[in-house]
Amino acid sequence: MVITIFILVYVVNSGQYYMTPFLFAVFILLQIISLINYIEKTNRILTSFLESVRFSDFSRTFQVEGLGSSFDNLKTSFNKVIDDFQKIRGEKEEHYFYLQQIMSHIEIGIIAYQKDGTVEMINNAAKKLFNVKSLKNIQLLETWHPGLESLFFNINPEDKKLLKVKKGEELLQLSIYATEFKINERSITLVSIKNIQSELEEEEMRAWQKLIRVLTHEIMNSIAPIASLTSTVNYMVKQMAEQIKPIIKDKFDTDGIKDIIEALDTIHKRSTGLIHFVEKYRDLTKIPQPNFKIYNIKTQFQNINNLLRTELEENNVNLKIIVIPEKLKITADEQLIEQVLINMVKNSIHALENIKGNKEIKLNAYINNGGRRVIQIYDNGQGIIKEVGEKVFIPFFTTKSNGSGIGLSLSKQIMRLHNGSIKVASEPYKETCFTLTF
């Protein structure tokens, strides 16, 4: 263009040509237009590249032909940058997918939400816990449990809260932990929710087992020698009495000897009774591991009915069996669960002893909303008062005059070995219900 302008100036100054300056002027105009197009094409390519970066559209490639080697180098550089961005984006998507899989499989419920309650992320464990398919705002949790919304809104970073929730037949102990972070000037609260009820029950049971082992060991060490010695001394006193009786007939104190023998007999009987008593409690620490198999619940209910039929008839108790669906099956140790159910039914029969009128026990089985198998034992007996309800599963505790306090504690341990729970709800003289949730 510079050369063309120089020639045009030279031709005009020479004054010898008239058409040539016009042609050179036209040629310069075409050169200017070509230069503008060249620059605009460069700008369009740069704009397209920057838009690809901005909108993360790395599907396109840049094809630039016939514009010189510098454009070939630009095309190569652009395409290399696009390839690098594609790799980075692919790695980010892989990491995101990896984290999503971890979040969906972790057993602790996790919810991330903004200050206004808008939920940004909720994992499968939280959905299962709150029984929702999706959650748009924390405020919707108020319907699940009153006060949960305000707890989430008011919880401070690094705070830990414990919340006790009763859902149907289940008791939940929720441990809630919060942390806070920022993304793009947005303040996000991340809350983890875990039901620690099973862990608390497990620790409680371990503590009781440890206590029972210590007590039984100490009691047996003390009582066993006493029982043995009293038996030996009793025998020796009887033998000695037989030997000296003929020698000192008149002075022999028959009543005194009898008192001594009776006292020794009493001590021996009570010592032996204590040994048997302690041996029963040892059963609480020797429950075998469950032998899991699939079996029909209704068949088990019918077996229990046949086994206890005589006792039910003697006490005029009507036993009803309700299983929905009728062919409902369960994966458990059939013998251990049968032991639990027999104990429960016998407790119900005992609770109905002084009841006048209709005496009824119901064995009920179904699948709850959480997809878990549930067995319930109902009776309309004397029931359990509220103050006692929470203590019936504690070892040694009993409301029966001749009870040992073993049965329900043993039942709770068996259910713990099945990763299940046992609860009681009672309205005296109306309805008492023991619920086994698997």
C-alpha positions in Angstrom: 0.0 0.0 0.0 2.9 2.4 0.8 4.5 1.6 -2.6 1.2 2.1 -4.4 0.7 5.5 -2.7 4.3 6.5 -3.5 3.7 5.6 -7.2 0.4 7.5 -7.2 2.1 10.6 -5.8 4.9 10.3 -8.4 2.4 9.9 -11.3 0.3 12.8 -10.2 3.3 15.1 -9.8 4.6 14.1 -13.2 1.5 15.5 -14.9 1.9 13.2 -17.9 -0.8 10.7 -17.0 -4.6 11.1 -16.5 -6.0 7.5 -16.3 -3.2 6.0 -14.4 -3.7 8.0 -11.2 -7.4 7.0 -11.2 -6.5 3.3 -11.6 -3.9 3.6 -8.8 -6.5 5.3 -6.6 -9.0 2.5 -7.2 -6.2 0.0 -6.5 -5.4 1.7 -3.2 -9.1 1.6 -2.2 -9.2 -2.1 -2.9 -6.1 -2.6 -0.8 -7.7 -0.6 2.1 -10.8 -2.7 1.9 -8.7 -5.9 1.8 -6.7 -4.7 4.9 -9.9 -4.0 6.8 -11.3 -7.4 6.0 -8.0 -9.0 7.0 -8.1 -7.2 10.4 -11.8 -7.9 10.9 -11.2 -11.6 10.2 -8.4 -11.6 12.8 -10.7 -9.9 15.3 -13.5 -12.4 14.5 -11.2 -15.4 15.1 -10.0 -13.8 18.4 -13.6 -13.1 19.4 -14.7 -16.6 18.6 -11.7 -18.0 20.6 -12.4 -15.8 23.6 -16.2 -16.7 23.5 -15.2 -20.4 23.5 -13.2 -19.8 26.6 -15.8 -17.7 28.2 -18.7 -20.1 27.6 -16.5 -23.2 28.0 -17.4 -24.3 24.5 -14.4 -26.4 23.5 -16.1 -28.4 20.8 -15.0 -26.2 17.9 -11.7 -26.1 16.1 -10.2 -23.1 14.2 -9.5 -23.6 10.5 -7.7 -20.6 8.9 -6.5 -21.0 5.3 -4.6 -18.8 2.9 -3.8 -15.9 5.3 -0.2 -16.6 5.6 2.2 -18.5 7.9 1.5 -16.2 10.9 -2.2 -17.2 10.8 -1.2 -20.8 10.5 0.8 -20.4 13.7 -2.2 -18.6 15.3 -4.5 -21.5 14.3 -2.1 -24.1 15.8 -1.8 -22.1 19.0 -5.6 -21.6 19.3 -6.3 -25.3 18.7 -3.6 -26.3 21.3 -5.2 -24.0 23.9 -8.6 -25.5 23.1 -7.2 -29.0 23.6 -5.6 -28.0 26.9 -8.9 -26.5 28.1 -10.7 -29.7 27.0 -8.3 -31.8 29.1 -8.7 -29.5 32.1 -12.5 -29.6 31.8 -12.5 -33.4 31.4 -10.4 -33.7 34.6 -12.8 -31.4 36.5 -15.8 -33.3 35.3 -14.1 -36.6 36.4 -13.3 -35.1 39.8 -16.9 -33.8 40.1 -18.3 -37.1 39.2 -16.0 -38.9 41.6 -17.0 -36.5 44.5 -20.7 -37.0 43.5 -20.3 -40.8 43.8 -18.6 -40.4 47.2 -21.4 -38.1 48.4 -24.1 -40.4 47.2 -22.7 -43.5 48.8 -21.6 -42.0 52.2 -23.9 -43.0 55.0 -23.9 -39.6 56.7 -26.6 -37.2 55.5 -25.1 -34.0 54.0 -26.9 -30.8 53.0 -25.4 -27.6 51.6 -27.5 -24.5 51.5 -27.4 -20.7 51.2 -28.3 -18.1 53.8 -31.8 -17.9 52.5 -32.3 -21.7 52.9 -31.9 -22.5 49.2 -30.5 -26.1 49.0 -27.5 -26.4 46.6 -26.8 -30.1 47.3 -28.3 -33.0 49.2 -27.0 -36.5 49.2 -28.9 -39.8 49.2 -28.4 -40.5 52.9 -30.1 -37.2 53.8 -32.9 -37.9 51.3 -33.4 -41.3 52.9 -33.3 -39.8 56.4 -35.8 -37.1 55.7 -37.8 -39.3 53.3 -37.7 -36.9 50.4 -36.9 -37.3 46.7 -35.5 -33.7 46.4 -35.2 -30.6 48.7 -35.4 -27.1 47.4 -35.3 -25.2 50.6 -34.5 -25.9 54.3 -37.8 -24.5 55.3 -39.5 -27.6 53.9 -37.9 -29.7 56.7 -40.2 -28.0 59.3 -42.9 -30.5 58.2 -40.6 -33.4 59.0 -39.9 -32.2 62.5 -40.9 -28.9 64.2 -37.9 -26.8 65.0 -35.5 -28.4 62.5 -35.7 -25.3 60.2 -34.7 -22.9 62.9 -32.0 -25.2 64.1 -30.4 -25.2 60.6 -30.8 -21.4 60.2 -29.3 -20.6 63.6 -26.5 -23.2 63.8 -23.1 -21.6 63.9 -20.0 -22.9 62.0 -18.2 -25.7 63.9 -21.2 -26.1 66.1 -22.4 -29.6 67.1 -26.0 -30.2 68.1 -27.9 -33.3 69.3 -31.6 -33.6 68.3 -34.0 -36.3 69.6 -36.7 -37.2 67.1 -39.6 -39.7 67.3 -40.7 -40.9 63.9 -43.4 -43.5 64.1 -42.0 -46.5 65.9 -38.4 -45.3 65.5 -36.4 -43.1 67.9 -33.7 -41.0 66.2 -30.8 -39.4 67.9 -29.4 -36.9 65.3 -25.9 -35.5 65.6 -25.7 -32.3 63.5 -22.4 -30.7 62.6 -22.0 -27.5 60.6 -19.3 -25.7 58.7 -19.3 -22.6 56.4 -17.4 -21.6 53.3 -17.7 -19.2 50.4 -18.1 -19.8 46.6 -18.2 -16.8 44.3 -19.2 -14.4 47.1 -22.0 -16.9 48.1 -21.9 -18.0 51.7 -22.7 -21.8 51.9 -23.5 -23.7 55.1 -22.6 -27.4 54.9 -24.3 -29.6 57.5 -23.8 -33.2 58.2 -26.5 -35.2 59.9 -26.0 -38.7 61.4 -28.4 -40.9 63.4 -26.3 -42.1 66.3 -29.1 -43.9 68.1 -27.6 -47.3 67.2 -24.1 -46.3 68.3 -25.5 -45.0 71.6 -27.4 -48.3 72.1 -24.3 -50.3 71.2 -22.2 -48.4 73.7 -24.9 -48.8 76.4 -25.1 -52.5 75.8 -21.3 -52.9 75.9 -21.2 -51.0 79.2 -23.9 -53.3 80.6 -22.1 -56.4 79.4 -18.8 -55.2 80.9 -20.6 -54.5 84.2 -22.3 -57.9 84.2 -19.0 -59.7 83.5 -17.3 -57.9 86.4 -20.2 -58.5 88.8 -20.8 -62.1 87.9 -17.0 -62.8 88.2 -16.8 -61.2 91.7 -20.0 -62.7 92.9 -19.1 -66.2 91.7 -15.7 -65.9 93.4 -17.3 -65.0 96.7 -20.4 -67.2 96.6 -19.0 -70.5 95.3 -16.6 -71.1 98.2 -19.5 -70.2 100.7 -21.8 -72.8 99.0 -19.1 -75.4 99.1 -18.0 -74.7 102.7 -21.6 -74.7 104.0 -22.3 -78.1 102.4 -19.1 -79.5 103.9 -19.7 -78.0 107.4 -23.3 -79.2 107.3 -22.2 -82.8 106.5 -19.5 -82.6 109.3 -22.0 -81.3 111.9 -24.4 -84.1 111.0 -21.7 -86.7 111.3 -20.4 -85.3 114.6 -23.9 -85.2 116.0 -24.4 -88.8 115.2 -21.2 -89.8 116.8 -21.6 -87.9 120.1 -25.3 -88.4 120.6 -25.0 -91.9 122.1 -22.2 -90.7 124.5 -24.0 -87.7 126.0 -27.6 -88.7 125.7 -29.0 -86.6 128.5 -27.0 -83.5 127.8 -27.3 -83.6 124.0 -29.0 -80.4 122.7 -31.0 -81.8 119.8 -32.8 -78.6 119.1 -29.6 -76.6 119.0 -28.0 -79.0 116.5 -31.2 -78.9 114.4 -31.0 -75.1 114.3 -27.4 -75.2 113.3 -28.2 -77.7 110.5 -31.2 -75.7 109.3 -29.1 -72.5 109.3 -26.4 -74.2 107.3 -29.0 -75.6 104.9 -30.5 -72.1 104.4 -27.1 -70.6 103.7 -26.3 -73.4 101.3 -29.6 -73.0 99.5 -29.3 -69.2 99.2 -25.7 -69.5 98.0 -26.7 -72.1 95.4 -29.7 -69.9 94.4 -27.4 -66.9 93.9 -25.0 -69.0 91.8 -27.9 -70.0 89.5 -29.1 -66.4 89.4 -25.7 -65.1 88.4 -25.3 -67.9 85.8 -28.6 -66.6 84.2 -27.1 -63.2 83.8 -24.0 -64.6 82.1 -26.3 -65.4 79.2 -26.4 -61.7 78.4 -22.7 -61.8 77.5 -22.9 -65.1 75.6 -25.4 -64.5 72.8 -24.3 -66.4 69.7 -23.7 -64.5 66.4 -26.9 -64.6 64.2 -27.1 -67.3 61.5 -28.9 -65.2 58.8 -31.3 -66.8 56.4 -34.5 -65.8 54.6 -37.7 -67.2 56.1 -41.5 -66.6 56.1 -42.7 -64.4 59.0 -46.3 -65.8 59.0 -44.9 -69.4 59.4 -42.9 -68.3 62.4 -46.0 -66.6 63.9 -48.0 -69.8 63.5 -45.2 -71.9 65.1 -45.3 -69.6 68.1 -49.1 -69.9 68.3 -48.8 -73.8 68.2 -46.0 -73.8 70.8 -47.9 -71.6 73.3 -51.4 -72.8 72.5 -52.0 -74.6 75.8 -50.8 -71.6 77.9 -53.0 -69.2 75.7 -56.1 -71.4 76.2 -55.5 -71.8 80.0 -55.5 -68.0 80.3 -58.4 -67.4 77.8 -56.2 -65.3 75.5 -57.0 -64.9 71.9 -53.9 -64.6 69.6 -54.4 -62.9 66.2 -51.8 -63.0 63.4 -51.7 -60.2 60.8 -49.0 -60.2 58.1 -49.1 -57.8 55.1 -48.2 -58.9 52.5 -49.2 -62.5 53.5 -45.9 -64.0 52.1 -43.7 -61.4 53.7 -40.2 -62.7 54.3 -37.3 -61.5 56.5 -33.6 -62.1 56.6 -32.7 -62.9 60.2 -31.7 -65.7 62.6 -35.0 -67.6 62.9 -34.1 -69.2 66.2 -33.0 -66.0 67.9 -36.0 -64.0 66.7 -38.3 -66.8 67.7 -36.8 -66.7 71.2 -37.5 -62.9 71.3 -41.1 -63.3 70.1 -41.8 -66.2 72.6 -40.6 -64.0 75.4 -42.7 -61.1 74.2 -45.9 -63.2 73.9 -45.3 -64.7 77.4 -44.9 -61.2 78.8 -48.2 -60.3 77.2 -49.9 -63.3 78.7 -48.6 -62.4 82.1 -49.8 -58.8 81.6 -53.3 -60.1 80.8 -53.6 -62.3 83.9 -55.8 -59.9 86.0 -57.7 -58.5 83.1 -61.4 -59.1 82.9 -63.3 -59.4 79.6 -61.7 -59.8 76.2 -58.0 -60.7 76.4 -56.2 -60.3 73.1 -52.6 -60.5 71.7 -51.8 -59.5 68.1 -48.7 -60.4 66.1 -48.4 -57.9 63.3 -45.8 -57.7 60.5 -45.4 -55.3 57.6 -43.0 -53.1 55.6 -42.7 -49.5 56.9 -42.3 -46.3 54.8 -38.5 -46.7 54.9 -38.7 -50.2 53.4 -37.8 -51.9 56.6 -39.4 -55.0 58.0 -41.4 -54.4 61.2 -42.8 -56.9 63.7 -45.2 -55.7 66.4 -46.6 -57.5 69.5 -49.8 -55.9 70.8 -51.8 -56.7 73.9 -54.6 -55.0 75.9 -53.2 -55.9 79.3 -52.2 -53.8 82.3 -49.4 -52.1 80.3 -46.4 -50.1 81.4 -46.5 -46.7 83.0 -44.5 -43.9 81.2 -41.9 -43.6 83.9 -41.0 -47.3 83.6 -41.2 -47.5 79.8 -37.6 -46.4 79.2 -36.2 -48.7 81.8 -37.7 -52.1 80.8 -34.7 -52.9 78.6 -32.1 -52.3 81.3 -30.6 -55.5 82.7 -31.8 -56.4 86.2 -34.8 -54.2 85.9 -38.2 -55.9 86.2 -41.8 -55.0 87.1 -42.6 -58.7 87.9 -42.5 -59.9 91.5 -40.7 -63.1 90.4 -38.9 -61.7 87.3 -35.2 -61.6 86.7 -34.9 -58.6 84.4 -33.2 -60.7 81.7 -35.8 -61.3 79.0 -36.2 -57.8 77.5 -32.5 -57.0 77.9 -31.7 -60.2 76.0 -34.2 -59.3 73.3 -32.7 -55.9 72.8 -29.2 -57.4 72.4 -30.5 -59.9 69.9 -32.1 -57.1 67.9 -28.8 -55.1 68.1 -27.0 -58.1 66.6 -29.5 -57.9 63.7 -28.8 -54.1 63.3 -32.3 -53.5 64.4 -34.1 -51.9 67.3 -36.8 -52.7 69.8 -39.2 -50.0 71.2 -42.2 -50.0 73.5 -45.3 -47.8 73.6 -48.0 -48.3 76.2 -51.3 -47.0 77.4 -52.1 -49.0 80.5 -55.2 -51.2 80.3 -55.8 -50.2 76.6 -52.9 -51.1 74.4 -49.2 -52.0 74.8 -47.1 -52.4 71.7 -43.5 -53.8 71.4 -42.0 -52.9 68.0 -39.1 -54.8 66.4 -37.6 -52.9 63.4 -35.1 -54.7 61.2 
